[in-house]
Amino acid sequence: MSGWWQRTDYPRSSTYDPEWLLSLDMGPNPLWLLEDLLVDLVIPPGARVLDLGSGLGATSVFLAREFGAEVWATDLWVSEAAATKVIADCGVEDLVHVVNADVRSLSYDNEQFDVMVSIDSWEYFGTDDRVLPSLLRVLRPGGRIGIATPCLREEFATYEECPAHVREVVGWEAAAWHSPDWWRAQWARTGLVDVTSCRAQERGWSDWLAWTQALDARDPGSQRAVLDMLEADGGANLSFAMVTAVKR
Ligand SMILES: C[S@@+](CC[C@H](N)C(=O)[O-])C[C@H]1O[C@@H](n2cnc3c(N)ncnc32)[C@H](O)[C@@H]1O
């Protein structure tokens, strides 16, 4: 079962138990996404990191363990109790602070963070042009932000232009799966950051498929709709947008 998980392109993720990660599932392969994003985003040792939309906390555990980062795992839908249990079970409670909050109204101090990351959650709030500027309040000048968010490689103008296999499964929410170039332009238009990298993840579709197949193997049939979408796509449209920037 774990052969699919041992990947030379994800050496750090490979050291984690795939069953542990699958048990925390809230969306595709968060550790692979984060490890790939970190090719473009350096986490200095001991950095203060804001993990936006951290879910049950797997990426916060990774940032603490791999980089000794002090992490504020901030999420809206997951209770503090549930995420705190994950963090404590991993023995990183001295480095990871669990906060139940809406990223659109954070009460952190000005310039509190060196780095902000968002793995598979930016699509829920980042489309609002006001969100990046408001979040930059808590990032120090020269601090970095990086996101990995599901994308379609090209923008579509009407619902009917969205690939049918995507809209059948995702519906209108695919409207938030913007292309990497869309995110680059949204950020660049603020004048508040310099975009330092922007790409569709090369192996985004195939990683998503591998993750979904692993979930389906644990609970046969549970992922049928997503598997149908991914198989129909074949990597032509679906991937993850990986975008990083530095605060001016
Ligand atoms: C698909 S889940 C991904 C969770 C986690 N990053 C992972 O990869 O496992 C999206 C997360 O975004 C969070 N989220 C959505 N809107 C939010 C908001 N306005 N503020 C904070 N978190 C939000 C949800 O609570 C949810 O946990």
The ligand as a Tripos MOL2 file, in Angstrom:
@<TRIPOS>MOLECULE
LIG
   27    29     1     0     0
SMALL
NO_CHARGES

@<TRIPOS>ATOM
      1 C1         -9.6850   21.6040    1.3990 C.3       1 LIG1
      2 S1         -9.4110   22.0150    3.0890 S.3       1 LIG1
      3 C2         -7.6380   21.8830    3.1600 C.3       1 LIG1
      4 C3         -7.1180   21.7980    4.5600 C.3       1 LIG1
      5 C4         -5.6160   21.6040    4.6800 C.3       1 LIG1
      6 N1         -4.8680   22.7530    4.2120 N.3       1 LIG1
      7 C5         -5.1930   20.3580    3.9390 C.2       1 LIG1
      8 O1         -4.6050   20.4880    2.8600 O.co2     1 LIG1
      9 O2         -5.4880   19.2710    4.4440 O.co2     1 LIG1
     10 C6         -9.6910   23.7650    3.0620 C.3       1 LIG1
     11 C7         -9.5560   24.4270    4.4230 C.3       1 LIG1
     12 O3         -9.7160   25.8330    4.2460 O.3       1 LIG1
     13 C8        -10.2850   26.3160    5.4370 C.3       1 LIG1
     14 N2        -10.9170   27.6160    5.2110 N.ar      1 LIG1
     15 C9        -11.8420   27.9290    4.2790 C.ar      1 LIG1
     16 N3        -12.2040   29.2160    4.3950 N.ar      1 LIG1
     17 C10       -11.4920   29.7280    5.4390 C.ar      1 LIG1
     18 C11       -11.4130   31.0050    6.0490 C.ar      1 LIG1
     19 N4        -12.1520   32.0290    5.6090 N.pl3     1 LIG1
     20 N5        -10.5680   31.1580    7.0870 N.ar      1 LIG1
     21 C12        -9.8240   30.1190    7.5370 C.ar      1 LIG1
     22 N6         -9.8380   28.8940    6.9830 N.ar      1 LIG1
     23 C13       -10.6750   28.6990    5.9530 C.ar      1 LIG1
     24 C14       -11.2910   25.2750    5.8460 C.3       1 LIG1
     25 O4        -11.5780   25.3630    7.2130 O.3       1 LIG1
     26 C15       -10.5950   23.9700    5.4290 C.3       1 LIG1
     27 O5         -9.9570   23.3510    6.5150 O.3       1 LIG1
@<TRIPOS>BOND
     1     1     2 1
     2     2     3 1
     3     2    10 1
     4     3     4 1
     5     4     5 1
     6     5     6 1
     7     5     7 1
     8     7     8 2
     9     7     9 1
    10    10    11 1
    11    11    12 1
    12    11    26 1
    13    12    13 1
    14    13    14 1
    15    13    24 1
    16    14    15 ar
    17    14    23 ar
    18    15    16 ar
    19    16    17 ar
    20    17    18 ar
    21    17    23 ar
    22    18    19 1
    23    18    20 ar
    24    20    21 ar
    25    21    22 ar
    26    22    23 ar
    27    24    25 1
    28    24    26 1
    29    26    27 1
@<TRIPOS>SUBSTRUCTURE
     1 LIG1         1 GROUP 0 **** ****
